[in-house]
Amino acid sequence: MSNPILDGMPWCDLGDDLREQKMKTVAVVQARMGSTRLPGKVLMDIAGRPTIDWVVEAARRAPGMDEVVVATSTLPQDDAIAQWASKRGINVVRGSETDVLSRYLAALSATGADIIVRLTADCPFLDPAVIGEVIRLRTMRNAAYATNTDPPTYPDGLDVEVFTKDTAFLALTLCVGSMILFGRDGFSIVQRITTSSKKLPNALAIALHHPAIYKSCQSLIRSHGLERSMRNTPATNASMKR
């Protein structure tokens, strides 16, 4: 049976070099307070909880996920993110604000991850099932990289990228100073080395990129009567076993 999530998504076969036995899958939630268009968005309230809380919750509930960590910067303004994560029982790695790749490599080192799931903390409507399907796609295809963003098959805000630790290290090897080539975007080079498909704009957005989208999301929650059910959604415990 055809799977609309799996069909047509980019992947790169690495052959026998990838061994799927006991591979640890870790979600790295990329977060910072210094957004120019919507400062502090990752801790803004969505139905009684910070935006980042919904992202972490989706990651924890995703099939195939072993661990979730938050990757933020060492800037003082991002202490609030680290403090929130600590209270929530979530591991935190910190590094350069501009060298995003270095934070992911720190997460690899801290967790012993074999597979990284890249998520951003401004996407409160992430679906655990979608995250799980992209993880499954990478495993099924024995791929270096899998995503639902290229081409953009979902609204902006449901983005999931899954790649191997070897892919991250390969990207670093191809960089001459990752801070220069990666910048704030972080993983454009990962996409370039694993797929030749052309990136297309996505007209639909539910990621909190600027104030208008935040207001729209709040209106959506109110107009559909979602706030009560969202507020009643229990948070998972950091020590939960799958």
C-alpha positions as a Markdown table, in Angstrom:
| # | Residue | x | y | z |
|---|---|---|---|---|
| 1 | Met | 0.0 | 0.0 | 0.0 |
| 2 | Ser | 1.3 | 3.5 | -0.9 |
| 3 | Asn | 2.2 | 5.7 | 2.1 |
| 4 | Pro | 1.7 | 9.4 | 1.4 |
| 5 | Ile | 4.4 | 10.3 | 3.9 |
| 6 | Leu | 7.0 | 7.9 | 2.5 |
| 7 | Asp | 6.4 | 8.3 | -1.2 |
| 8 | Gly | 8.6 | 10.8 | -2.9 |
| 9 | Met | 10.6 | 11.9 | 0.1 |
| 10 | Pro | 14.4 | 12.4 | -0.4 |
| 11 | Trp | 16.8 | 9.8 | 0.8 |
| 12 | Cys | 20.4 | 8.7 | 0.1 |
| 13 | Asp | 21.4 | 5.0 | 0.3 |
| 14 | Leu | 24.6 | 4.3 | 2.2 |
| 15 | Gly | 24.6 | 0.6 | 1.5 |
| 16 | Asp | 26.1 | -1.8 | 4.0 |
| 17 | Asp | 27.9 | 0.8 | 6.0 |
| 18 | Leu | 24.9 | 1.6 | 8.1 |
| 19 | Arg | 24.0 | -1.1 | 10.7 |
| 20 | Glu | 20.5 | -0.7 | 12.0 |
| 21 | Gln | 20.9 | -2.9 | 15.1 |
| 22 | Lys | 20.4 | -1.1 | 18.4 |
| 23 | Met | 20.8 | 2.4 | 16.9 |
| 24 | Lys | 19.9 | 5.1 | 19.3 |
| 25 | Thr | 17.5 | 7.8 | 18.0 |
| 26 | Val | 17.6 | 11.2 | 19.7 |
| 27 | Ala | 15.5 | 14.3 | 19.0 |
| 28 | Val | 17.5 | 17.5 | 19.2 |
| 29 | Val | 15.2 | 20.5 | 19.7 |
| 30 | Gln | 16.9 | 23.6 | 18.5 |
| 31 | Ala | 15.9 | 26.6 | 20.6 |
| 32 | Arg | 17.0 | 30.2 | 21.2 |
| 33 | Met | 15.4 | 33.4 | 22.6 |
| 34 | Gly | 17.0 | 35.7 | 20.1 |
| 35 | Ser | 14.5 | 35.6 | 17.2 |
| 36 | Thr | 14.5 | 38.9 | 15.3 |
| 37 | Arg | 10.9 | 38.7 | 14.2 |
| 38 | Leu | 9.3 | 37.2 | 17.4 |
| 39 | Pro | 11.8 | 37.4 | 20.3 |
| 40 | Gly | 11.2 | 34.8 | 23.1 |
| 41 | Lys | 8.8 | 32.8 | 21.0 |
| 42 | Val | 10.0 | 29.4 | 22.2 |
| 43 | Leu | 8.7 | 30.2 | 25.7 |
| 44 | Met | 5.5 | 32.0 | 24.6 |
| 45 | Asp | 2.3 | 30.6 | 25.9 |
| 46 | Ile | 0.3 | 28.1 | 23.8 |
| 47 | Ala | -2.7 | 26.8 | 25.7 |
| 48 | Gly | -1.1 | 27.2 | 29.1 |
| 49 | Arg | 2.3 | 25.8 | 28.2 |
| 50 | Pro | 5.5 | 27.2 | 26.6 |
| 51 | Thr | 5.8 | 26.6 | 22.8 |
| 52 | Ile | 8.9 | 24.5 | 23.3 |
| 53 | Asp | 6.9 | 22.2 | 25.7 |
| 54 | Trp | 4.6 | 21.1 | 22.9 |
| 55 | Val | 7.6 | 20.3 | 20.7 |
| 56 | Val | 9.3 | 18.3 | 23.4 |
| 57 | Glu | 6.0 | 16.5 | 24.1 |
| 58 | Ala | 5.6 | 15.6 | 20.4 |
| 59 | Ala | 9.1 | 14.3 | 20.2 |
| 60 | Arg | 8.8 | 12.1 | 23.4 |
| 61 | Arg | 5.6 | 10.6 | 22.0 |
| 62 | Ala | 7.0 | 9.8 | 18.6 |
| 63 | Pro | 7.4 | 6.2 | 17.7 |
| 64 | Gly | 11.0 | 5.1 | 17.6 |
| 65 | Met | 12.3 | 7.9 | 19.8 |
| 66 | Asp | 14.8 | 7.0 | 22.5 |
| 67 | Glu | 15.7 | 10.4 | 24.0 |
| 68 | Val | 15.0 | 14.1 | 23.7 |
| 69 | Val | 17.5 | 16.9 | 24.3 |
| 70 | Val | 17.3 | 20.7 | 23.9 |
| 71 | Ala | 20.2 | 22.5 | 22.1 |
| 72 | Thr | 20.5 | 26.2 | 22.9 |
| 73 | Ser | 23.3 | 28.8 | 23.0 |
| 74 | Thr | 25.6 | 29.9 | 25.8 |
| 75 | Leu | 24.2 | 33.4 | 25.6 |
| 76 | Pro | 22.8 | 34.7 | 28.9 |
| 77 | Gln | 19.4 | 35.4 | 27.2 |
| 78 | Asp | 19.1 | 31.6 | 26.6 |
| 79 | Asp | 19.6 | 30.8 | 30.3 |
| 80 | Ala | 15.8 | 30.8 | 30.6 |
| 81 | Ile | 15.5 | 27.9 | 28.1 |
| 82 | Ala | 18.1 | 25.9 | 30.0 |
| 83 | Gln | 16.3 | 26.6 | 33.3 |
| 84 | Trp | 13.0 | 25.5 | 31.8 |
| 85 | Ala | 14.5 | 22.3 | 30.4 |
| 86 | Ser | 16.1 | 21.5 | 33.8 |
| 87 | Lys | 12.8 | 21.9 | 35.6 |
| 88 | Arg | 11.2 | 19.7 | 33.0 |
| 89 | Gly | 13.8 | 17.0 | 33.4 |
| 90 | Ile | 15.2 | 17.4 | 29.9 |
| 91 | Asn | 18.9 | 17.3 | 29.1 |
| 92 | Val | 20.4 | 20.5 | 27.6 |
| 93 | Val | 23.5 | 21.1 | 25.5 |
| 94 | Arg | 24.7 | 24.6 | 24.9 |
| 95 | Gly | 27.1 | 26.1 | 22.4 |
| 96 | Ser | 27.5 | 28.9 | 19.9 |
| 97 | Glu | 24.4 | 30.7 | 18.8 |
| 98 | Thr | 25.6 | 31.1 | 15.2 |
| 99 | Asp | 27.4 | 27.7 | 14.8 |
| 100 | Val | 24.3 | 25.5 | 15.0 |
| 101 | Leu | 26.1 | 22.4 | 13.8 |
| 102 | Ser | 28.4 | 22.5 | 16.8 |
| 103 | Arg | 25.4 | 22.2 | 19.1 |
| 104 | Tyr | 24.2 | 19.1 | 17.2 |
| 105 | Leu | 27.6 | 17.6 | 17.5 |
| 106 | Ala | 27.6 | 18.3 | 21.2 |
| 107 | Ala | 24.3 | 16.6 | 21.4 |
| 108 | Leu | 25.7 | 13.6 | 19.6 |
| 109 | Ser | 28.6 | 13.5 | 22.1 |
| 110 | Ala | 26.4 | 13.9 | 25.1 |
| 111 | Thr | 23.8 | 11.3 | 24.2 |
| 112 | Gly | 25.7 | 8.7 | 22.1 |
| 113 | Ala | 23.1 | 9.1 | 19.4 |
| 114 | Asp | 23.3 | 7.1 | 16.2 |
| 115 | Ile | 20.4 | 8.9 | 14.6 |
| 116 | Ile | 19.5 | 12.6 | 15.1 |
| 117 | Val | 16.0 | 13.9 | 14.6 |
| 118 | Arg | 16.2 | 17.7 | 14.0 |
| 119 | Leu | 13.2 | 19.7 | 15.4 |
| 120 | Thr | 12.9 | 23.4 | 16.0 |
| 121 | Ala | 11.3 | 24.8 | 19.2 |
| 122 | Asp | 8.9 | 27.2 | 17.4 |
| 123 | Cys | 6.6 | 24.4 | 16.0 |
| 124 | Pro | 3.9 | 23.7 | 18.7 |
| 125 | Phe | 1.7 | 21.7 | 16.4 |
| 126 | Leu | 4.3 | 19.0 | 15.5 |
| 127 | Asp | 2.6 | 15.6 | 15.2 |
| 128 | Pro | 4.3 | 12.6 | 16.9 |
| 129 | Ala | 3.0 | 10.3 | 14.2 |
| 130 | Val | 4.7 | 12.4 | 11.4 |
| 131 | Ile | 8.0 | 12.4 | 13.3 |
| 132 | Gly | 7.7 | 8.6 | 13.7 |
| 133 | Glu | 7.0 | 8.2 | 10.0 |
| 134 | Val | 10.1 | 10.1 | 8.9 |
| 135 | Ile | 12.2 | 8.1 | 11.4 |
| 136 | Arg | 10.7 | 4.9 | 9.8 |
| 137 | Leu | 11.4 | 6.2 | 6.3 |
| 138 | Arg | 15.1 | 6.6 | 7.1 |
| 139 | Thr | 15.3 | 3.2 | 8.6 |
| 140 | Met | 13.4 | 1.5 | 5.8 |
| 141 | Arg | 15.6 | 3.0 | 3.1 |
| 142 | Asn | 18.8 | 2.7 | 5.1 |
| 143 | Ala | 19.3 | 6.3 | 4.4 |
| 144 | Ala | 21.7 | 9.0 | 5.3 |
| 145 | Tyr | 19.0 | 11.6 | 5.5 |
| 146 | Ala | 15.2 | 11.8 | 5.3 |
| 147 | Thr | 12.8 | 14.7 | 5.6 |
| 148 | Asn | 9.2 | 15.8 | 4.8 |
| 149 | Thr | 10.4 | 19.3 | 3.9 |
| 150 | Asp | 12.1 | 18.8 | 0.5 |
| 151 | Pro | 9.8 | 19.0 | -1.4 |
| 152 | Pro | 7.6 | 20.7 | 1.2 |
| 153 | Thr | 4.8 | 18.1 | 1.7 |
| 154 | Tyr | 3.5 | 19.5 | 4.9 |
| 155 | Pro | 2.8 | 23.0 | 6.2 |
| 156 | Asp | 5.7 | 24.9 | 7.6 |
| 157 | Gly | 5.7 | 24.0 | 11.3 |
| 158 | Leu | 5.5 | 20.2 | 10.8 |
| 159 | Asp | 9.1 | 19.9 | 9.7 |
| 160 | Val | 11.1 | 16.8 | 10.5 |
| 161 | Glu | 14.7 | 16.0 | 9.5 |
| 162 | Val | 16.3 | 12.7 | 10.4 |
| 163 | Phe | 19.9 | 11.8 | 9.7 |
| 164 | Thr | 22.8 | 9.6 | 10.8 |
| 165 | Lys | 25.7 | 10.8 | 12.9 |
| 166 | Asp | 28.0 | 10.0 | 10.0 |
| 167 | Thr | 26.0 | 12.5 | 7.9 |
| 168 | Ala | 26.6 | 15.2 | 10.6 |
| 169 | Phe | 30.3 | 14.4 | 10.7 |
| 170 | Leu | 30.5 | 14.4 | 6.9 |
| 171 | Ala | 28.9 | 17.8 | 6.8 |
| 172 | Leu | 31.5 | 19.1 | 9.3 |
| 173 | Thr | 34.3 | 17.6 | 7.1 |
| 174 | Leu | 33.0 | 19.4 | 4.1 |
| 175 | Cys | 32.9 | 22.7 | 5.9 |
| 176 | Val | 35.9 | 25.1 | 6.3 |
| 177 | Gly | 34.6 | 26.7 | 9.5 |
| 178 | Ser | 31.1 | 25.5 | 10.1 |
| 179 | Met | 30.1 | 28.8 | 11.5 |
| 180 | Ile | 30.6 | 30.5 | 8.1 |
| 181 | Leu | 28.9 | 27.9 | 5.9 |
| 182 | Phe | 26.2 | 26.8 | 8.3 |
| 183 | Gly | 25.2 | 30.1 | 10.0 |
| 184 | Arg | 21.8 | 30.2 | 11.7 |
| 185 | Asp | 20.2 | 27.8 | 9.2 |
| 186 | Gly | 22.3 | 25.0 | 10.4 |
| 187 | Phe | 21.7 | 22.1 | 8.0 |
| 188 | Ser | 21.4 | 23.4 | 4.4 |
| 189 | Ile | 24.6 | 21.6 | 3.5 |
| 190 | Val | 23.2 | 18.3 | 4.9 |
| 191 | Gln | 20.3 | 18.6 | 2.4 |
| 192 | Arg | 22.7 | 19.4 | -0.4 |
| 193 | Ile | 24.9 | 16.4 | 0.2 |
| 194 | Thr | 22.0 | 14.0 | 0.5 |
| 195 | Thr | 19.5 | 15.1 | -2.1 |
| 196 | Ser | 19.5 | 16.9 | -5.4 |
| 197 | Ser | 15.9 | 18.0 | -5.3 |
| 198 | Lys | 15.2 | 21.7 | -5.5 |
| 199 | Lys | 13.9 | 23.5 | -2.4 |
| 200 | Leu | 10.4 | 25.0 | -3.1 |
| 201 | Pro | 8.7 | 27.7 | -1.0 |
| 202 | Asn | 5.9 | 26.5 | 1.4 |
| 203 | Ala | 2.9 | 28.8 | 1.5 |
| 204 | Leu | 1.3 | 27.3 | 4.6 |
| 205 | Ala | 2.8 | 28.1 | 8.0 |
| 206 | Ile | 2.1 | 27.2 | 11.5 |
| 207 | Ala | 5.6 | 27.7 | 12.8 |
| 208 | Leu | 5.9 | 30.8 | 15.0 |
| 209 | His | 8.1 | 32.8 | 12.7 |
| 210 | His | 6.5 | 36.2 | 13.4 |
| 211 | Pro | 3.8 | 37.8 | 15.5 |
| 212 | Ala | 1.0 | 37.4 | 12.9 |
| 213 | Ile | 1.4 | 33.6 | 12.9 |
| 214 | Tyr | 1.4 | 33.5 | 16.7 |
| 215 | Lys | -1.8 | 35.4 | 16.8 |
| 216 | Ser | -3.3 | 33.2 | 14.1 |
| 217 | Cys | -2.4 | 30.1 | 16.1 |
| 218 | Gln | -4.0 | 31.5 | 19.2 |
| 219 | Ser | -7.2 | 32.3 | 17.2 |
| 220 | Leu | -7.2 | 28.8 | 15.7 |
| 221 | Ile | -7.1 | 27.3 | 19.1 |
| 222 | Arg | -9.9 | 29.5 | 20.4 |
| 223 | Ser | -12.1 | 29.2 | 17.4 |
| 224 | His | -12.0 | 25.4 | 17.4 |
| 225 | Gly | -12.4 | 25.1 | 21.1 |
| 226 | Leu | -9.0 | 23.4 | 21.5 |
| 227 | Glu | -7.7 | 25.1 | 24.5 |
| 228 | Arg | -9.4 | 23.0 | 27.1 |
| 229 | Ser | -8.3 | 19.7 | 25.6 |
| 230 | Met | -4.8 | 21.0 | 25.1 |
| 231 | Arg | -4.6 | 22.2 | 28.7 |
| 232 | Asn | -5.7 | 18.8 | 29.8 |
| 233 | Thr | -3.0 | 16.9 | 27.8 |
| 234 | Pro | -0.7 | 15.3 | 30.4 |
| 235 | Ala | 3.0 | 16.0 | 30.1 |
| 236 | Thr | 5.2 | 12.9 | 29.8 |
| 237 | Asn | 7.7 | 12.2 | 32.4 |
| 238 | Ala | 11.4 | 12.4 | 31.5 |
| 239 | Ser | 12.0 | 8.9 | 32.9 |
| 240 | Met | 9.2 | 7.2 | 30.9 |
| 241 | Lys | 10.2 | 3.9 | 29.3 |
| 242 | Arg | 9.1 | 2.9 | 25.9 |
